[in-house]
């Protein structure tokens, strides 16, 4: 375009015109009308070209600005898109974490439940172990002595230390089985402790029936000789030979426990047997039977 | 892992056996038995113990006297002491605690309670 304007500027002069203006200085002349028209046309064309160039330049500038704007907008959109992607990824991540969290919570809950069950079971086993230890110790102690006095002392220990009995008496039936005679006691005044009839007494009733009596409802620490809170029949080789009556338990113990029932069973089956064995051993002047005593067992 | 030592002072063989059974459930606890307060003091003179479990009602020297003697001995004055007795009254409990006992368990003893008390005083998990 510029080249063309240049061309126009160096367009051949009309014939007779002095390019240095010498002619006009000496003799002003008016160009012929066709040349004037051509000049005007060239000028117009030049002006149009200049205007067009300006318009092109302006358009170019506008387009450049528009391009810059679009590029900026594009960059912004790209950033936003990236941000949106990041947010989407974050949301997905959050969702994944939420699922994981729910799973972990569920697992924690299950683990806590299992721990709780395990603790309860552990506690049960510990209690069971303690009960078995009590029974083992009681049984072990009942048969640890071969002197009647020693056996009675151990029976009393089981009652006092393991059952928590404060007042109690151990009765054995007399020869005809009509009376129960106290052979050992604790926490009972001497004058109160007398033989009782098998007929017409709580202790006698238990000996007749062969079934232990334990009152689980009342406060066992309240002393009552006529209606003891617990009476345990004593057996030797399936024969009823006496009873242990508990008149009151220690102040801090107002109810019998499951363990006490187990101890009552143990005492019922072992106490009298241990006592009878000790008496027989004592009568035999503490001499162990010879081997011949065991040879006829036919086992 | 630390090993702990416990001295049981109890005149009743049955109670001693019960306590030994109960304390066997505590890991790394070595148990020594004494028949009464005098025997207990004798054993304390020859060794150090991390905890003492003693009955109150004993012949020759009862548990309260033993607590008093132990607390006046610089070697054992800080040793935790658990009193075990049939007495359940507040007065006896207070007396034992005033003399320096750290805990008080009444008979009939429950093994889990003995174990828990020993563990607590020895700060065993």
HADDOCK unambig.tbl for C-alpha pairs under 7 A between the chains (distance, minus, plus):
assign (segid A and resid 126 and name CA) (segid B and resid 112 and name CA) 6.95 0.50 0.50
assign (segid A and resid 127 and name CA) (segid B and resid 112 and name CA) 6.94 0.50 0.50
assign (segid A and resid 130 and name CA) (segid B and resid 22 and name CA) 6.96 0.50 0.50
assign (segid A and resid 130 and name CA) (segid B and resid 111 and name CA) 5.66 0.50 0.50
assign (segid A and resid 133 and name CA) (segid B and resid 18 and name CA) 6.90 0.50 0.50
assign (segid A and resid 133 and name CA) (segid B and resid 21 and name CA) 6.66 0.50 0.50
assign (segid A and resid 134 and name CA) (segid B and resid 18 and name CA) 6.68 0.50 0.50
assign (segid A and resid 137 and name CA) (segid B and resid 14 and name CA) 6.48 0.50 0.50
assign (segid A and resid 137 and name CA) (segid B and resid 17 and name CA) 6.75 0.50 0.50
assign (segid A and resid 137 and name CA) (segid B and resid 18 and name CA) 6.53 0.50 0.50
assign (segid A and resid 141 and name CA) (segid B and resid 14 and name CA) 6.48 0.50 0.50
assign (segid A and resid 161 and name CA) (segid B and resid 107 and name CA) 6.22 0.50 0.50
assign (segid A and resid 161 and name CA) (segid B and resid 108 and name CA) 5.28 0.50 0.50
assign (segid A and resid 162 and name CA) (segid B and resid 108 and name CA) 5.19 0.50 0.50
assign (segid A and resid 163 and name CA) (segid B and resid 108 and name CA) 6.35 0.50 0.50
assign (segid A and resid 164 and name CA) (segid B and resid 107 and name CA) 6.47 0.50 0.50
assign (segid A and resid 164 and name CA) (segid B and resid 108 and name CA) 5.07 0.50 0.50
assign (segid A and resid 251 and name CA) (segid B and resid 88 and name CA) 6.77 0.50 0.50
assign (segid A and resid 252 and name CA) (segid B and resid 88 and name CA) 5.89 0.50 0.50
